[in-house]
Amino acid sequence: MIILFLYEKIFKGRDYQKCHDFKNGYSASVVRNQMSYGSSENLFEVAVLKDNEFCYDSPITDDVVGWCTAKDVRELLSQIKRL
């Protein structure tokens, strides 16, 4: 599986941000910060992007996906790659 990493930032403490770019034109933003869904439980939030814009009409979701475990994130990345 080839994933190009656009950027990765790890902030103080448990904040996390990473963007995965796929050859199909989709990207995924994976974050964990005080504003993301699930952060209080040390979980991640994933957003689907198309052509570097948030995509609210993908077959995966019409919003961000919050409260994701690392396993959930891996599955969502795999689904986005296959779009």
C-alpha positions, 0 to 999 in steps of 0.5 A: 500500500502506497500512501504519500504523507503530505504532512505530519505534526505531533504537538505537545502531549497527545495532540496529533495531526497527519494527512494521507494523500492517495493516488485516487485524488482523495486524502484523509486527515487524521487528528486528535486535539482538544477540539476533535471528537473522541480526544478526551478518550485518546481517540482520533477523528478522520475527515475525507478530503477530495482535491484538498477540500473536505468532502461531505458527500463521499460513500464513507461519510457525510461528515467527519468520523470521530471516536476512532481507534487506531484500528478504525483509522487503518480501516478508514484509510483503506476504504478511502484508498479504494474509492 
